[in-house]
Amino acid sequence: MNIISIIQNGVAQGVQTLYNQPVAPETVPCSVTKKEFEGDFTITVFAWAKLARKSPVQIGQDLGAYLLQHVPAITRFNVIQGFVNVTISDAYWIDFLAQINQNPAFGQARQRQERVMIEFSSPNTNKPLHLGHVRNILLGWSTAKILEAAGYDVVKTQVINDRGIAICKSMLAWQKYGEGKTPESTGIKSDRFVGDYYVRFDKELSKKYKIWQETPHAIELFENRTKKELDAAAFFKEYKNKYFNENSKLGAAARQMLLDWEAGKPETMALWQKMNGWVYDGFNQTYEQLGVHFDKNYYESNTYMLGKDTIEKGIDQQIFYQKPDTSVWIDLTHAKLDHKLVLRSDGTSVYITQDIGMARLRDQEFGAKKVIYVVADEQNYHFQVLFAILKQLGEPYADGLHHLSYGMVDLPSGKMKSREGTVVDADDLIKEVIDEARQNSVESGEIAAFSETDKEAIFRKLGLGALKYQLVKVHPKKRMIFDPKESVQVIGQTGPYIQYSYVRVSSVAARAVSEGIDLTQKSDYSDLKPAEKDLILKMHDYPLIISEAAESYDPSVVANFAYDLAKLYHKFWHDLSILKAESEGAKIFRLQLSKAVAQVLKHSFGLLGIEMPERM
């Protein structure tokens, strides 16, 4: 039981004893005391004034005296208006520190009998993973790890979008311009190899489109335009999709390839399997670099027909309705949405139909009480609609659905665009941050004596730590700019800054061991200094931090906690001597305190998927 719960229980017993009024302990308002007041925790007593028929100040005095007598951890109190500020004994905090050091799993909650599914990454097989995917992947992975630490049984899944017109564009471009080249023959990473042909398709389409704009047909379309305010450049920019669907031979060929795939034409299927196989190999290499894996992969090519049976049953139940053209819709105006199409007039499904089917399939397979979709905020409306439909269908898991919506990531140079080939590939990004970490470390001159293997391991941990921390320290809903150079700095709120705190602990522990100091011996130290107490108080919050991050699906809560703890350790390092402490007891205590800080930093970074270097 943490100290807040101890205080809350003491207050509840006090109110019952003093005023004969039952109080649920968890409802007792208890928070950290503001720095301008004396005390560690503050209890607000206004709620009991009417029950006790006393002033808040008198109630505060009564409760303070009761707590002082019945809660051994409390050593003194003061009352300001309706607030009781209590001070916790140094002995309590010293004992609590010993508990941290005796519990390698400190912070983790007991296992719950509750399963959570989290879907993230979910890439398209027409291009490699890019910076936007990396934020998605890291948010998904760290949320999953935090939920596991909070005691949930977590299933990590992805839905791979391996069909559709975009994939056919890559296939057609390779068929027309590839000249039989392969990832092996060119030495290009296999998912990038396929992505290059997606870009090539758009470039070829743009070339032909430019030529077509000079044809009599195009000129006639422009002259007869309905939006007279559009000049030629604006008109043809707006018309490009229509050109692809109605005028382009390349567009016609890509659409035919999609029809051939849907018909199961053998040569098209063979090409599709070959190119998707290349992409999967590339994805897996990137996932391995990021330290990520999935418990179950779903493929849209296997699931895109799902949901139709649910729609048909829903029509009979009058949940859905048909229009005269036989298209099927649902009225969601009661949920402050609109009418939503779920089946086209030709009987084909839309994305929402597939998602309905997928939700039911995954419930049958895993029975998760909560399902979290990690998808960019561009799809906010889609998930509002999906969740409203599933509730209207009466699905038993509908109340446990959550869209972990996140803002897009830009570079200092601006927004990325896939079709124009201006997207930063995940692999390039990983290489860049590792190179930046290498440059910083080489310049510092602190690792010159290390072997090349050890150096590379350090560069990788620092680079990936910089990348991962920078992308999860920001609240998911916020759009952000990622600067690789800034991310690897060892000052400010960065991954390497926190890793450096951990390395400091490792170095002082190593020196202590070399001097023959037994870190397990009991210390007689009893008078905590402010910097020591601040560290223990911060670590005391760690289980609550994990719980908060799990319930809000927000890894930035853990990331910011780690930074705050690292800052406090740097202050402690500068304010107090460790190996040259004023007494043997102080030295042992501070070494044990440092050990606990290292343990909590390593655990918190582990939840973010970040490794700690032992040296840097």
Secondary structure, DSSP 8 states (H G I E B T S, - for coil): --HHHHHHHHHHHHHHHHH-----GGGS-EEE--TTSSSSEEEE-GGGHHHHTS-HHHHHHHHHHHHHHH-TTEEEEEEETTEEEEEE-HHHHHHHHHHHHH-TTTT-----S-EEEEE----BTTS--BHHHHHHHHHHHHHHHHHHHTT-EEEEEEEEB--SHHHHHHHHHHHHH-TT--HHHHT--HHHHHHHHHHHHHHHHHHHHHHHTTSHHHHHHHHT-S-TT--HHHHHHHHHHHHHHHT-HHHHHHHHHHHHHHTT-HHHHHHHHHHHHHHHHHHHHHHHHHT---SEEEEHHHHTTTTHHHHHHHHHTTSSEE-TTS-EEEE-GGGT--EEEEE-TTS-B-HHHHHHHHHHHHHHHH--SEEEEEEEGGGHHHHHHHHHHHHHTT-TTGGGEEEEEE--EEBTTB---TTTT---BHHHHHHHHHHHHHHHHHHHTSSTTS-HHHHHHHHHHHHHHHHHHHHHSS-TTS-EE--HHHHT-SSSSSHHHHHHHHHHHHHHHHHHHHTT--TTS--------HHHHHHHHHHHTHHHHHHHHHHHT-THHHHHHHHHHHHHHHHHHHHS-STT-SSHHHHHHHHHHHHHHHHHHHHHHHHTT----S--
